[in-house]
Amino acid sequence: MRKLAEHNIPLREASITQVHSVLRDGNPLIVHTSMFANALASLANPKQQQQWVPLAEKNRIIGTYAQTEIGHGTFVRGLETTAIFDPETKEFVLHSPTITSTKWWPGGLGKTANAAIVMAQLYTQGKCYGPHPFFVQLRDFDTHHSLPGVILGEIGPRLGINSQDNGYLRFDHYRIPRTNMLMRHSQVLEDGSYVKPIHNKLSYGTMVWTRVAIVHSCSKKLACAVTIATRYSAVRHQSELVPGKPEPQILEYQTQQYKLLPHIASVFAILFSASSVLRMQRNVAASISKGNVELLPELHILSCAMKALSSQDSTQGIETCRLACGGHGYIASSGLPSLYTSTTCTITYEGENTVLLLQVARYLIKSYRAGLEGLPVLPSVMYLTAPSAMHQSPPLSNQALIEAFRISSANLVKETESRLCRQFNLEQNFHYAWNRCSVALVHCAELHSRYYMCEKFLSTVESIRASDRVRSVLQDLCRLYLIHHITLNQGHFLRSGTLSGVDLSTLEEEMYELLAKLRPQAVPLVDAFDFRDELLGSTLGAWDGRVYERLYEEAQKSPLNKTDVSKAYHKYLQPLMKSNL
Amino acid sequence: MRKLAEHNIPLREASITQVHSVLRDGNPLIVHTSMFANALASLANPKQQQQWVPLAEKNRIIGTYAQTEIGHGTFVRGLETTAIFDPETKEFVLHSPTITSTKWWPGGLGKTANAAIVMAQLYTQGKCYGPHPFFVQLRDFDTHHSLPGVILGEIGPRLGINSQDNGYLRFDHYRIPRTNMLMRHSQVLEDGSYVKPIHNKLSYGTMVWTRVAIVHSCSKKLACAVTIATRYSAVRHQSELVPGKPEPQILEYQTQQYKLLPHIASVFAILFSASSVLRMQRNVAASISKGNVELLPELHILSCAMKALSSQDSTQGIETCRLACGGHGYIASSGLPSLYTSTTCTITYEGENTVLLLQVARYLIKSYRAGLEGLPVLPSVMYLTAPSAMHQSPPLSNQALIEAFRISSANLVKETESRLCRQFNLEQNFHYAWNRCSVALVHCAELHSRYYMCEKFLSTVESIRASDRVRSVLQDLCRLYLIHHITLNQGHFLRSGTLSGVDLSTLEEEMYELLAKLRPQAVPLVDAFDFRDELLGSTLGAWDGRVYERLYEEAQKSPLNKTDVSKAYHKYLQPLMKSNL
């Protein structure tokens, strides 16, 4: 924070990089500097921004974003907190009518924040207009005491990120001025009349921004994990590759290479796809400023797809890295447990992955049907009704594999759409039919998203400016990524007829060759991520490889090691050992 | 412990059930009552047992099992701790020559145990005979102080099970009597001469026993997780299945059914396979007592396979259940985080899964080659060279699916063996060739093991004594399990030609029907696991469904909620908020 001020960096611009470098076990100010600042900028009108943004930048106001309730997450329209306009006093009355309406989860809400942007059901002139954002002071700006009518606290221990004070919040007929409604898009006038927003979807902006930030942070966490596990695998010697010979580095084992190298590749795949979404976001922002919102759904869907896949991939990748370090990966000082516990939550927050993938699927089905009817569809989904033929590229070349992906994805969407039609004929209700097909629909969304990531990885590597040697390593990594994900999804390729069993055997053989070829690059690749030891915070992953000494030294710090005989001995163990049972 | 004494249950018999009911966050006495007791029984000779077992049963001795070293896990022959026989004093001198030879991990070693069975390289008459077990006193039996020459402590915080005091241990030329070597199998006589064991593999017993105990405990943990997630999914209402209609129970969503029901099935699959391994263990024990050790390798391999698959399945299943509860699954009071952190370690301990699966694969390849040469092979792998034909059973019947599994597994072993031969021709070294095929070999082991589990699930359900209604539900669960695992492994079935793309579509359709059919059984099924609320320890999974009230009540207990304004405000936040940066 001090650094930002010294370098005169505005809060909002700083926040996307801040999300990257956040302490892994959570920072109580992170929501203040990222979501709160961002939401204020996009939801408050200019006058409101003038009023609150300077105070937020000077940390007089420390804010959080209170949307989720204990009984309501994904489905924002289901929120129960009410904001009823009282025309007499020109105030909104905030109230939590039920236990399920308790705001729950916001970071920093428990003890840190003194204000929040609160989403509540807006009622005026006897009518409900759905959830709207309000700026709400929660604590006295001088004493930090919670204000009357505001009941709040911390939600208790969690799997990880326990240095963040996630909080809960209830209102008891708590009054705020009318002008605290964030009025950039909708307004309630003094007489209580409601003015609706010009465009419904403009508030997508914050969500897209937050999701791209998550994708970036996922790639960074995964990069930390592969750095730790790869370095450890070069230090650890175990078992005999050849009986009687010295124990080799465990990185010599193909099974270990298979656990690590695809996830090193995954870091690049996530980063490159995120960059492409960011580029699109800039284009869309430029179009919107010219009044063109046409590309907004495409951006929204891609941000959903990337958030879902990258959170899944990085969580699984980190866990694979942790397990690849054997027992030592279970020790907190390895750094791997907190990487896992602080990344797995990205699967759930800012749109639960299954829900996001079903939104992607809805877009795929809609676009497929539009394409069939000859209606215009947006670029990323044109292939669904016009997949290119297979024979244009040399067999099993990168381009051929991307085509196989495209055809398999189009094929899966087509089959699932037929299934949806059949279900609709049975159920006579689109929503029931949709639900009955939803597992298959999630598969569609996953395959399409994976295709997008593979395509972005490949096109980036092909256009990257780098030395021949660097490019060659990146090409190998990209090839490994393509083949690895094809083998993981081989059923789709076999069923679409784009690859045969023999093709897959050939690709598998090539994948094993690539593992051996890339093995000498593993340590240089993770060194190139260039994490300082202080940031990695790992006994297993430090640059100098002093693994066992560091583990032993860290163990000495255990509170239990302060005395030879622990208190528990006298209290519990001695009576048990001396009893005559 | 008191209960055992009251009911006069010997320590060793109690331990397998004890492993089940262990507190989830770890019990410092668990290694004493399970592995230590078991190892003493199987490694000590009768005289030694007379000396130590009564003391262990009365808890005068509290023991642990110290094998793993900080630099040596899986590869026992690589252990560095030495036990050098001194014929002058008739003592062994235990020593830790390097930092990597530090004993590391044993449960209870840090502060609880006063003795350990220590595995060390036995040297006598100038020759090394490899790792052997020794009974070693570590702490004074009266004062509990660590003894001179023994350096020990706790290894520090971990991802989970932090109420267990996992420890480290070093010896500085520490002397123990010759008679402390556990001499049931090998001996060192007074003059220092070494007597080797009659049968090398008899010490497998403890490992098999421990692995079966792990399999049982995995099924129990998974059962807890599905109970919590299923009950929560019946309480939680979210989103709109049909626009405008009330929010349904999330268990109505097919994607949620798909997350939970296959794991409910998995509990049964793991339990039934474990029972079959236990039955085999009893048979093998009976045979061994008649001097027949022929079936021992089969038992060893099956216990490896079951430990690997059940630890993997239960860990992934618990995590799927946790994520299926959305954000609330991340809260400690849900019980799900500790179920995960206490189960994931079973992937690593008592034989790391990849290592175990490669042992299974070695057995498969060996048996396949033996079968080809007409040599006798053991029952579980006869199918590799004599798979039954496909056409004997009605298409897509359970029996046909099991046959498809068998043929696909045999096919994969056959292809991998050919690959191994090709690699051998290239490398001219079996071990390098083996390593170059090891990812494929792991796949062989996984498919074979999955086939075994499916087969045991089916044969148990077919022979179970139950009412028609109960049997019918179990049959549906078993069918779901079969189809689910076939879809997950569909590449193998398509490539072996046992199932076509159309078959798979038909099976998928049936799977979706089964999800809908089993949905009303979900809550009764988990209720039937009959966990008391006290054992589940979950705000989300309690029997009465008071989810939100319990979450809110638990939150009040957070230490941060003792005061409205926290200390951290005065110490850190106020200076930041009032500063002029």
Interface residues (C-beta under 8 A of the other chain):
Chain A: M1 R2 A5 E6 K58 N59 R60 I62 T68 I70 G71 H72 G73 T74 F75 G78 I99 T100 T102 W104 W105 G110 K111 T112 T143 H144 H145 S146 G153 E154 I155 G156 P157 R158 L159 G160 D165 Y168 R236 H237 Q238 S239 E240 L241 V242 P243 E247 E252 Y253 Q254 T255 Y258 E319 L323 G326 G327 G329 Y330 I331 A332 S333 P337 Y340 T341 T344 C345 I347 T348 Y349 E352 T354 V355 L358 E415 R419 N429 H431 Y432 N435 R436 C437 S438 V439 A440 V442 T487 Q490 G491 L494 R495 G501 L504 S505 E508 E509 Y512 L515 A516 Y548 E549 L551 Y552 E554 A555 Q556 K557 S558 L560 N561 D564 V565 S566 A568 Y569 L573 Q574 L576 M577 S579 L581
Chain B: M1 R2 A5 E6 K58 N59 R60 I62 T68 I70 G71 H72 G73 T74 F75 G78 I99 T100 T102 W104 W105 G110 K111 T112 T143 H144 H145 S146 G153 E154 I155 G156 P157 R158 L159 G160 D165 Y168 R236 H237 Q238 S239 E240 L241 V242 P243 E247 E252 Y253 Q254 T255 Y258 E319 R322 L323 G326 G327 G329 Y330 I331 A332 S333 P337 Y340 T341 T344 C345 I347 T348 Y349 E352 T354 V355 L358 E415 R419 N429 H431 Y432 N435 R436 C437 S438 V439 A440 V442 T487 Q490 G491 L494 R495 G501 L504 S505 E508 E509 Y512 L515 A516 Y548 E549 L551 Y552 E554 A555 Q556 K557 S558 L560 N561 D564 V565 S566 A568 Y569 L573 Q574 L576 M577 S579 L581
